[in-house]
C-alpha cells in the first residue's frame, strides 16, 4: 500500500542563524519544523539579519518545504496571564516582537503557553491573556497564535479546553487563534491518548469547546510520567508511558495523523532523526493494516 505522506519534524536549533534549519530538517527526515524566534531564556530579541532571512527562504524553496507547516515557539519567560504589570507589559512587548520575527521568516504560526495567573485566579488570568492578544493582533496582522495545552500546576491556564474557549470569547480577532495539542502535556494532565475512548473524549471536548478545525499542530512527545501526574517531563518516542502501542492508537486517528507533528523530545538532531524514523515506522504499520 502506498503510504500517505505524514507531516513530521522536530524543534530545530538556530545557533548560528535561521538559515541552517531547512537543510537540517530534511537531513533528519523531516518535512516541517519548529524553532524559537530568539534565545528563549532571555527577554531580549532582535530581528534576523537580512542575509540570514534570504538564505532561510531560499532553502525553504530548495528543499520544497511548505511554510504552512512551520511554527515558532514563544520564549519561556513570556507570561501574558501575569497580574504583575511589569511582567505582563514585557511579555506583551516581546510577544509582539516574536510575531514580527515570524512574519519576516514567513512563518505564519506562533505557539505559546497561555500562561500562569500566579494565584490571582483563572478568571483574572484569562482576562489578561485576551487583553495581550488583542494588543498584539492589532500591531502585527499576519501571524496567528496557537495556544498549547498545559498541565494543571503553578496557576497554569490552558489545562482544559473550557479555558481556551473563554480566551477565544474574550478576543477581538478569534479567527487568528488556533491550538497545538501536546501529547505529553495532555497525558500528564489526564487525557489518556493511549486508548480509543480517551482519544474520543479528547476530540469531543476540543470540538465542543473550541471547534476541531482550530487544531493545527501536534507536539508529539512521550512522557516520563504517569497519567494525570501534572508533571510535564518529555521522553523520546516509545521510551515513556505513552509508548509505541500508545502512539499507534493515537496516530490511528486521522484527525491527529493528518496535521503537522512536531517532536520536542530529548536530545538533538541525531535523537530527533531516530524518533522521526520510529514515528514513520509506527505510521507505516497503521497504514498497512487499514
N, C-alpha and C positions, 0 to 999 in steps of 0.2 A: 504494500500500500504506500502511495506517495504521502509523505509526511507534510501537513500544512506547516508553513513557516511559523516558528514561535519567536516572539519578540522578546529578547532577553539581553541583559547586560549587567553591569556592576557599577558601584560607586568607584570612580576613577581618580587617580592622583593628578594634581595640577601643578606640582612643584616644577618650576622652570617654565611654566606657561600653559595656556589652554591648548596650544597647537598640537601637543603630544596626544591628546585624548582620542581623536578619531582613529588614528593608526593603532594605538594600543588596544582600543576597544575591539577592533577586528582581530588583532593578534590573539586575544584571549577567547575568541569565538563568539563575541557579542555583535549585535546589530543595533544596540541602543546603549545609553549610559546615563549616569547621574554624576554631577560634580558639585563641589562647593564653589560659590562665586568669589570667595576670598578665604583667608585663614579663618576657620570657624570659631576659633577661641579668642578672637580679637574684635574690638569694637570698630577698628579702622578698616576701611576698604577703599579701593580706588578702581577707576575704570581701566579695563585692559588696554595694553599698548596696541596701537593700530596695526603694527606688523603681526602681532600675535593673533589678532582677530582675523586678518586677511588669510593667514596660514590655516587657522582653525576652519574657517568657512570653506577654503579651498579643499581641505582634506575631507570635510563632510561630503562634498560632492564627489571627490575622487573615490571614496570608499562606499559611495551610494547609500549613505545613511539618511534617515528621514527625520528632520528636525521636530516633527510632531511627536516623536517618541523620546525626546530628550527632556531631562529636567534638572534643575538645580535644587540643592537642599540648603535651606537657610542656616545661618550660623547658630552655634549653640547658645550664645549669650542673649539672643533676642527673646523677649517675653512681652508680647503685646497684651497679655492679660494682667500684667502687673498693676497694682494700685499705687506703687511708688512712682510718682510723677516723673522723676528724673530718669528712671529705668524705662518707663513707658515711652517717653519722648525720644530717648536714644534708640530704643528698639524700633520705633516707627520710622525714624530717620534712616536707620541702617537698612530696614526692610525696603524702603523706597530705593535706596542706592542699589541694593541687591537686584531689584526688579530692573533697574536701568542697565546693570551689567548683563542680565539675562537678555534684555532686548538687543543690546549691542552684539551679542553672540547668536542672535536669532533663536534663542531658547524660550519657548512660549509658556513654560510651567515652572513655578517656584513653589517647592514643597516646604511647609512649615509645621512645626508642632504648635497647636493652638496656644499653649502657654499655661502658666500656673497663677491662680488667684491669690496665692500666698496667705491663705487664711481669711480673705475678705468675703468668701462665698462665691458660689458658681454664678449667680446672677450678676454680680459685680464683674467677675472675670469675663463673662460673655459680652457684657456691655463694652468693656474696654477693648476686647478683640474687634468687635464690629466697628467701634469708633476709629481704630487704627486702620482697618481695612478700607473704610470709607475715605479716609485721607489719602492713602497710597494709591487707590484706584483712580482718584481724580488727578493725581500727579503723574502717573505712568499708565498709559492707556492700552497697552498691547499684551502685557504679561498677565497670565491668570495665576491665581493662588490655589494650591492644593493643600487641604487640611489633612494631616495624618493622625490616625488613631493612636492613642497612647494608653498607658496603664494607669490605674487609679492609685496614685500616690502623690504626695507633695502638693496637693491642691490642683492637680492637673485637670484641665478642661479637655474633653475630647475622648474620654474612655468609653463613651457610647454615642450613638448617632442622634439621640434626642438633643444632646449638646450641640451637635453640628447643625441640626435643623434650626435651633434658636439663633445660632450665629448667622445663618443664611437669612432668616426672617428679619434680622436687625440690620442687614447690609443693603445699601442703596443700589448696588450692582450685583445682585445674586447670581447672575449668569456667568460671572467671572470666578466663581468658586467651584472647585471640584474636590475630589478626595483620592487619597492614597491609602490602601489598606496594607498594614504591616502584619505579616503572619506571626512573627514573634510577639509583637505588642498585643495582637488580638488574642493569641493563645494564652499569654500571661494574664490578660485581662478577663479571661473566662470564656472566650469564643472557641469552641472545640472544632477547629478546622480539619481535624483528622477523621471526622465521622460525617457521613452524608446528612444526617439530621441536624448536626451542628452547623454545617455549611448552609443548609436551607434556612435555619433560623437566622443566621447572619445576613443572608441575602434578603430575607423578608424584612428584617429590621432596616437595612440600608434603603430598600425600595420604599418602605412605609414612611420613613423619616425624611429622607433627602432625595430619593429617586435614584435608581440603579444607574441611570445614564450619566450621573455625576462621578461614578467610579472610573478613574482614568489610569491609575497605575497600581501595581502591587510591589511592595517591598518584600521580596521572597527570602525570608530568613528562618533558619531553625532556631530553637531556643534551648538554653541550658536549664530552664526551669519547668516546674510542673504547671498544669492547667490551673489558671486563676491565681497564680503566685504573686502577681502585681510587681514583678521584679525587673523585667526588661533586660535580659542578657542574651545577646545574639550568639548563635552557634552555626558552624558550617553545615551545609545541606546533608541531611542523613545522619549527622552525628549527635543530634539533640532529641528532644522529646516529641517533636513532630515526626521526624524520621522519614525514611524512604517511603514506607507504606502510607504515612500520613500525607506526604506530598503527592502520592499517586491519587489519593482520594481528592485532594484539593485541586489538582490540575486536571482531573477528570471533568470538573465543572467548566463548561465552555465560557461562562462569564469571566472567570479568572484567567483561563489559559489564552483568551483572545486579546487581552490587553498587555501592555509592556510590563515585564517582570524585571525588577532591579534588585540585584544582590547587595546586601550590606553585611555580608558575613565576614568573620575574622580573616586577617591576612591581607596580602597584596595581590598583584596581578596574577601570580602563579596560582595562588589558592583560589582566586576567582575563576581562573580558567578551569580548574578541576571541578569547582562547583557548577559552572555552566555546563560542562560535559555531563555531570551527574543529572542535571535537570533535563537536558536533551535526551538522555537515556531513559529517564522516567517517562518523559512525554512520548517518546517513540513507542514504549511498551503500551501506553494508553491507546495511542492511535492504532497500533497493530491489532489490538483486541476489540476495536469498535466494529 
